[in-house]
Amino acid sequence: MRKARVATIILAAAALAVMALPVAHAGSPHFVDDKVTATQDGATLTVAFKEAGLGDEPQVHVVLSADAACVNPGGNKPQAANKESFSAADDFPVQNGRAEGELSVTATFQPSCSPPMTVEFSNVVLTDETSGISVNL
């Protein structure tokens, strides 16, 4: 009888200890600085990223936004018709509190931005809409 009572007390104490454990939350979401890179190939901008501190989030929704302009060889400012905003978004799985991936945007203009004109990107921002953090590139 005494052993049953001791076992019950131990089980109750163990259950209370488990219930007292803090629930895992996202610690401090942040983009890992040296793991966020932007590369341009013609009219396409690709941003690769790594994000950490995401805790137990199952996934994050990341958005890449940028302005693109068609610039002449003299570096003159383009006309308003040759400036546009572009964006891309996707969901990325979180594993062990981290997510990584890449997003690309391709600038298209009417009329097209053909040589000797080149596409120039500005105001490039990567945003994790799940945690509300952004990084300007």
C-alpha positions in Angstrom: 0.0 0.0 0.0 2.8 2.4 1.0 4.7 1.6 -2.3 1.5 2.5 -4.3 1.2 5.8 -2.5 4.9 6.7 -3.1 4.5 5.8 -6.8 1.4 7.9 -7.1 3.2 10.9 -5.5 6.2 10.5 -7.8 4.0 10.3 -10.8 2.1 13.4 -9.7 5.3 15.3 -9.1 6.6 14.2 -12.6 3.4 15.4 -14.2 3.6 18.8 -12.5 7.2 19.1 -13.5 6.3 18.5 -17.2 3.5 20.9 -17.1 5.7 23.6 -15.5 8.2 23.5 -18.4 8.0 26.6 -20.6 6.4 26.3 -24.0 9.0 26.8 -26.8 8.5 30.1 -28.5 10.5 31.8 -31.3 13.5 33.3 -29.5 14.6 36.2 -31.6 14.1 35.8 -35.4 16.8 37.4 -37.5 18.4 37.0 -40.9 22.0 35.8 -40.6 23.9 38.7 -42.1 26.7 36.8 -43.9 24.1 34.4 -45.4 21.9 37.0 -47.1 23.2 37.6 -50.6 21.9 39.3 -53.7 23.1 38.5 -57.2 22.0 39.9 -60.5 22.1 38.1 -63.9 20.7 40.4 -66.6 17.2 41.4 -65.6 16.9 38.8 -62.8 17.7 39.5 -59.2 18.1 36.5 -56.9 18.4 36.8 -53.1 19.5 33.8 -51.0 18.9 33.9 -47.3 19.3 32.1 -44.0 17.1 33.0 -41.0 17.6 31.8 -37.4 15.9 32.2 -34.1 12.5 30.9 -35.4 11.7 28.5 -32.5 8.9 26.2 -33.2 7.4 27.9 -36.3 6.4 25.3 -38.9 7.2 27.6 -41.8 7.8 31.3 -42.7 6.4 33.4 -45.5 9.2 35.4 -47.1 8.7 38.2 -49.6 11.4 39.8 -51.9 10.5 43.3 -53.2 12.6 45.5 -55.4 12.4 48.5 -57.8 13.9 48.1 -61.2 14.9 50.7 -63.7 16.1 50.6 -67.3 19.2 52.7 -67.4 21.1 54.0 -70.5 24.9 53.7 -70.8 25.4 57.3 -69.7 23.8 56.5 -66.3 21.0 58.9 -67.0 17.8 58.6 -64.9 15.2 56.6 -66.7 11.8 57.9 -67.6 8.9 57.0 -65.3 7.7 54.4 -67.8 10.9 52.5 -67.3 10.6 52.1 -63.5 8.6 49.4 -61.9 8.3 47.5 -58.7 8.6 43.7 -58.6 8.1 41.1 -55.9 8.2 37.4 -55.3 7.1 35.4 -52.2 7.1 31.8 -51.0 6.7 29.7 -47.9 9.9 28.1 -46.5 9.9 25.2 -43.9 11.6 25.8 -40.5 13.9 23.0 -39.2 15.6 23.3 -35.9 14.6 27.0 -35.6 16.2 27.9 -39.0 14.9 28.5 -42.5 16.8 29.1 -45.7 16.0 29.5 -49.4 16.1 31.9 -52.3 13.7 34.1 -54.2 14.1 35.7 -57.6 12.4 38.5 -59.5 12.8 39.3 -63.2 12.2 42.8 -64.4 10.2 43.1 -67.6 9.5 46.4 -69.3 7.3 47.5 -72.2 9.1 48.5 -74.3 11.8 46.0 -73.4 15.1 47.1 -71.8 17.5 46.0 -74.5 21.2 46.7 -74.9 22.9 49.1 -74.5 20.3 49.7 -71.8 20.7 47.7 -68.5 18.4 46.9 -65.6 19.3 48.4 -62.3 17.7 47.2 -59.1 17.2 49.5 -56.0 15.1 49.5 -52.8 15.7 45.7 -52.4 14.0 44.4 -49.3 13.6 40.9 -47.9 10.8 40.5 -45.4 9.7 37.5 -43.2 6.0 38.3 -42.9 5.6 35.6 -40.3 7.9 37.2 -37.7 7.7 40.8 -39.1 11.4 41.3 -39.7 13.1 42.8 -42.8 16.5 43.4 -44.2 17.5 46.0 -46.8 20.0 45.0 -49.3 
